[in-house]
Amino acid sequence: MENHDVVIIGGGPAGLAAAISAREDGIDDILILERDTQLGGILNQCIHNGFGLHTFKEELTGPEYAQRFIDKAVDMKIPYKLNTMVLDLNKDRKITAVNEEDGIIEIQAKSIILAMGCRERPRGAINIPGSRCAGIYTAGAAQKFVNVEGYMPGKEVVILGSGDIGLIMARRMTLEGAKVKAVVELMPYSSGLKRNIVQCLDDFGIPLKLSHTITNIKGKDRVEGVTIAEVGKDRKPIKSTEQYIPCDTLLLSVGLLPENELSRKADIDLSNVTGGPLVDESFETNIEGIFACGNVLHVHDLVDNVTLESINAGKSAAEFVKGKRFVGEKIEVVATDGVRYTVPKYVNPKNIGKFLDVRFRVGQAYKDSYISVYFDENREIHNKKRILTPGEMETVKLLKAQFDKYPDCKRVTIKVEEE
């Protein structure tokens, strides 16, 4: 049985930032467990730029951004185990893992940081009719084929879903010589960042078909084409609008799911909306000493936000090891009226500094609306937003002075108001 102060599950951008933060807060005994062959996580295959504008004030590619944290972790001599799969985790902070070198490993941790990231929703989760032919990939799998392995999945491509990975792969496939026929999106708005729609679709003349879906996949051995149709307000296809598009490849960009199988084993409470753990202002879950950050908590659109959260989670885990307990009366943060969820879900005002960043997403597109925050029935924040979309994460700052103003506050409510 190994014993460590802080164990981090996941060596991607979240895990690395959390490890560095815990070390900077005075914790020497740290261990990162990573199932892949190298540190860096998903950033290793994201060779496009746009990373680091907030953290480093310059534009980096994904591997460049990851390497800065890898170099810092190596300089700090933070130990890590690669090719190591965590099999089990319990609420007593005991980890069971396996790798080729050590075999089965049992680790007792004083504090654990969950940083397992997320995975893509596969074809089976969306029930598209048609044969099970070759040529259907998730956008992330295609990205790895092209950027890491050097293989082209196909030459004539249709993309279902307008998530950021799908938009970026529309551009990537085009640059590699493929013809992207269309990006098809079920909703009346894109689920990706506005800048990606402009830079990846508009700049290359790739059509984005909103309020459309795929109704059939044609092909026996390999995809030959797809049938798309417009959908009504009930999101059901309108038969008379069907259109056939010949293609040899279909990429799916239909959502990301936080990887929380281990969290369930530890009896961690998960959000019905995000699929990630419910955490407080210190990123601690309902299980004492287990913290969560990054895409395992909720899916981010900017890695810079992942870094900020993970730095705070690492600091909190370090404080826990040194004896601090994040206890006391907690106020629930309620998401309603257009706001889908909030991170954190609970706040102990005694544990926050001058302010607390609350991140959230809205459930639909809004124009010229307001983000309002209520302390019980008292509206303290009323910020006008020209555009709100589900693809862009929003942040609101709650001040310590606002909590002090309402010492008997039972809940904080965040909502969209249209005036």
ZAMARGU-4260 file (C-alpha; in steps of 0.2 Angstrom, whole numbers, plus 5000, padded with zeros to 4 digits):
<rodrens>
0) 5000/5000/5000 | 5007/5017/4995 | 5003/5033/5004 | 5002/5050/4997 | 4996/5067/5002
5) 4988/5072/4986 | 4984/5061/4972 | 4978/5068/4955 | 4968/5056/4943 | 4972/5063/4926
10) 4987/5071/4919 | 4979/5083/4906 | 4978/5102/4908 | 4967/5101/4924 | 4978/5088/4933
15) 4994/5097/4929 | 4988/5114/4934 | 4981/5107/4950 | 4997/5097/4954 | 5008/5113/4951
20) 4996/5123/4962 | 4997/5110/4977 | 5016/5110/4976 | 5016/5129/4976 | 5005/5128/4992
25) 5018/5118/5001 | 5014/5100/4997 | 5029/5089/4993 | 5020/5072/4992 | 5010/5073/4976
30) 5007/5059/4963 | 4998/5061/4946 | 4990/5045/4938 | 4988/5046/4919 | 4981/5032/4908
35) 4989/5038/4892 | 5007/5036/4886 | 5011/5055/4890 | 5005/5069/4900 | 4995/5083/4892
40) 4978/5075/4889 | 4967/5080/4874 | 4978/5095/4871 | 4991/5084/4863 | 4980/5082/4847
45) 4973/5100/4847 | 4986/5107/4835 | 4976/5122/4831 | 4980/5139/4839 | 4969/5149/4851
50) 4975/5143/4868 | 4982/5153/4882 | 4976/5170/4877 | 4970/5173/4895 | 4983/5163/4905
55) 4999/5167/4895 | 4993/5183/4885 | 4998/5175/4869 | 4991/5162/4856 | 4997/5145/4858
60) 4993/5128/4850 | 4986/5114/4862 | 5003/5105/4863 | 5012/5121/4866 | 5000/5125/4880
65) 5001/5108/4888 | 5020/5108/4887 | 5022/5124/4897 | 5013/5115/4912 | 5022/5098/4908
70) 5039/5107/4909 | 5034/5116/4925 | 5028/5100/4933 | 5045/5091/4928 | 5055/5106/4935
75) 5046/5104/4951 | 5050/5086/4951 | 5031/5081/4953 | 5030/5062/4951 | 5018/5054/4939
80) 5014/5037/4933 | 5010/5035/4914 | 5000/5020/4906 | 4991/5019/4923 | 4973/5015/4924
85) 4963/5019/4940 | 4951/5004/4942 | 4943/5009/4958 | 4940/5024/4971 | 4931/5024/4987
90) 4925/5037/4999 | 4939/5033/5011 | 4951/5040/4998 | 4958/5023/4993 | 4963/5021/4975
95) 4966/5005/4965 | 4976/5006/4949 | 4985/4995/4937 | 5000/4997/4925 | 5012/4985/4916
100) 5027/4990/4927 | 5019/4989/4945 | 5005/4978/4942 | 4990/4981/4954 | 4994/4997/4965
105) 4984/5002/4980 | 4986/5020/4986 | 4979/5028/5001 | 4978/5047/4999 | 4975/5061/5011
110) 4967/5071/4997 | 4962/5067/4979 | 4959/5078/4964 | 4948/5071/4950 | 4954/5077/4933
115) 4948/5063/4922 | 4941/5075/4908 | 4927/5070/4897 | 4923/5059/4882 | 4912/5061/4866
120) 4895/5055/4865 | 4895/5040/4852 | 4883/5036/4838 | 4873/5024/4850 | 4868/5038/4861
125) 4858/5047/4847 | 4850/5033/4838 | 4852/5038/4819 | 4844/5025/4808 | 4854/5016/4795
130) 4867/5002/4793 | 4882/5000/4804 | 4895/5004/4790 | 4913/5010/4790 | 4916/5029/4789
135) 4907/5035/4804 | 4919/5043/4818 | 4917/5054/4832 | 4925/5071/4828 | 4938/5068/4842
140) 4943/5051/4835 | 4945/5059/4817 | 4956/5073/4825 | 4967/5060/4832 | 4968/5051/4816
145) 4973/5067/4806 | 4984/5076/4819 | 4993/5062/4828 | 4992/5046/4817 | 4993/5055/4800
150) 4978/5046/4792 | 4964/5054/4783 | 4947/5047/4787 | 4939/5051/4771 | 4937/5064/4757
155) 4919/5069/4756 | 4913/5073/4774 | 4897/5078/4783 | 4898/5083/4801 | 4883/5081/4813
160) 4883/5093/4827 | 4891/5110/4828 | 4901/5108/4844 | 4918/5116/4845 | 4927/5099/4840
165) 4916/5097/4825 | 4918/5115/4819 | 4937/5114/4821 | 4937/5097/4811 | 4927/5105/4797
170) 4942/5117/4795 | 4955/5104/4798 | 4948/5091/4785 | 4946/5106/4772 | 4964/5111/4775
175) 4970/5093/4772 | 4960/5092/4755 | 4944/5085/4760 | 4927/5092/4754 | 4916/5096/4769
180) 4898/5096/4762 | 4889/5103/4777 | 4888/5104/4796 | 4871/5099/4802 | 4864/5105/4819
185) 4848/5099/4827 | 4846/5115/4837 | 4842/5132/4830 | 4859/5139/4836 | 4876/5132/4836
190) 4883/5124/4852 | 4901/5130/4848 | 4910/5146/4850 | 4905/5161/4839 | 4924/5163/4834
195) 4925/5145/4828 | 4909/5147/4817 | 4917/5162/4809 | 4935/5155/4807 | 4931/5137/4803
200) 4915/5138/4793 | 4912/5155/4786 | 4930/5158/4781 | 4930/5142/4771 | 4912/5143/4764
205) 4906/5127/4773 | 4887/5128/4775 | 4880/5127/4793 | 4862/5119/4792 | 4853/5124/4809
210) 4837/5115/4814 | 4842/5100/4803 | 4846/5082/4807 | 4851/5066/4799 | 4837/5054/4796
215) 4846/5040/4787 | 4864/5034/4783 | 4866/5025/4767 | 4879/5012/4764 | 4883/4994/4767
220) 4902/4992/4768 | 4906/5010/4769 | 4896/5026/4770 | 4889/5032/4753 | 4878/5046/4759
225) 4866/5053/4772 | 4849/5060/4771 | 4846/5076/4781 | 4829/5085/4785 | 4824/5101/4793
230) 4816/5098/4810 | 4801/5107/4818 | 4799/5116/4835 | 4797/5098/4842 | 4814/5093/4834
235) 4805/5080/4824 | 4811/5079/4805 | 4799/5086/4792 | 4798/5073/4779 | 4795/5085/4764
240) 4812/5094/4768 | 4823/5078/4766 | 4839/5080/4756 | 4852/5067/4751 | 4870/5072/4752
245) 4883/5060/4745 | 4898/5057/4756 | 4911/5044/4762 | 4913/5050/4780 | 4902/5055/4794
250) 4909/5064/4809 | 4899/5065/4825 | 4901/5081/4836 | 4885/5078/4847 | 4891/5082/4864
255) 4904/5078/4878 | 4901/5068/4894 | 4912/5070/4910 | 4920/5054/4914 | 4913/5050/4931
260) 4913/5031/4933 | 4926/5033/4947 | 4916/5047/4955 | 4901/5035/4956 | 4911/5022/4964
265) 4916/5034/4978 | 4897/5039/4980 | 4900/5057/4974 | 4884/5067/4971 | 4883/5071/4952
270) 4873/5084/4943 | 4859/5078/4933 | 4863/5092/4920 | 4881/5091/4918 | 4885/5074/4923
275) 4899/5080/4934 | 4901/5081/4953 | 4892/5094/4963 | 4905/5105/4972 | 4907/5120/4983
280) 4917/5136/4982 | 4933/5125/4986 | 4929/5113/4972 | 4926/5099/4986 | 4913/5086/4982
285) 4901/5079/4995 | 4915/5067/5000 | 4927/5075/5012 | 4945/5077/5004 | 4940/5073/4986
290) 4940/5088/4974 | 4936/5090/4956 | 4941/5102/4942 | 4941/5103/4923 | 4930/5094/4911
295) 4926/5080/4923 | 4917/5094/4933 | 4908/5102/4918 | 4913/5104/4900 | 4923/5120/4896
300) 4925/5129/4880 | 4941/5138/4885 | 4956/5129/4893 | 4961/5145/4902 | 4945/5143/4913
305) 4950/5125/4916 | 4967/5131/4922 | 4959/5144/4934 | 4948/5131/4942 | 4961/5118/4943
310) 4973/5130/4952 | 4960/5134/4965 | 4956/5115/4967 | 4974/5111/4969 | 4976/5125/4983
315) 4960/5118/4992 | 4967/5100/4992 | 4984/5107/4999 | 4974/5116/5012 | 4964/5101/5017
320) 4980/5090/5019 | 4987/5104/5030 | 4972/5102/5042 | 4959/5114/5035 | 4941/5108/5034
325) 4929/5116/5022 | 4914/5114/5034 | 4900/5126/5040 | 4884/5132/5034 | 4883/5131/5015
330) 4871/5142/5004 | 4864/5133/4988 | 4867/5142/4972 | 4851/5139/4962 | 4850/5139/4943
335) 4833/5144/4935 | 4824/5153/4922 | 4836/5149/4907 | 4851/5145/4917 | 4855/5126/4916
340) 4867/5124/4930 | 4881/5133/4941 | 4898/5129/4947 | 4900/5129/4961 | 4883/5122/4967
345) 4886/5127/4986 | 4895/5141/4994 | 4901/5144/5011 | 4904/5163/5012 | 4917/5160/5026
350) 4929/5152/5013 | 4929/5164/4999 | 4941/5179/4997 | 4935/5196/4990 | 4925/5187/4977
355) 4919/5171/4970 | 4918/5167/4951 | 4902/5157/4947 | 4902/5149/4930 | 4886/5143/4921
360) 4878/5140/4904 | 4861/5145/4898 | 4849/5133/4890 | 4844/5143/4874 | 4849/5158/4864
365) 4844/5175/4871 | 4846/5193/4864 | 4847/5209/4874 | 4843/5200/4891 | 4850/5201/4908
370) 4859/5190/4920 | 4852/5193/4937 | 4858/5186/4954 | 4846/5186/4969 | 4852/5184/4987
375) 4835/5176/4993 | 4823/5189/4986 | 4835/5203/4984 | 4842/5207/4967 | 4860/5212/4969
380) 4867/5209/4951 | 4858/5214/4934 | 4870/5213/4920 | 4864/5216/4902 | 4870/5204/4889
385) 4868/5207/4871 | 4869/5189/4866 | 4868/5173/4877 | 4871/5156/4869 | 4873/5138/4876
390) 4889/5137/4867 | 4898/5150/4877 | 4901/5148/4896 | 4896/5163/4906 | 4904/5170/4923
395) 4897/5181/4936 | 4907/5188/4951 | 4899/5186/4968 | 4907/5198/4980 | 4911/5194/4998
400) 4903/5210/5003 | 4887/5204/4995 | 4887/5189/5006 | 4891/5200/5021 | 4876/5211/5017
405) 4864/5196/5019 | 4871/5186/5033 | 4855/5176/5035 | 4854/5172/5016 | 4848/5154/5013
410) 4850/5153/4994 | 4858/5163/4979 | 4848/5162/4963 | 4855/5165/4946 | 4843/5168/4931
415) 4840/5175/4914 | 4828/5190/4914 | 4821/5198/4898 | 4816/5216/4900
</rodrens>
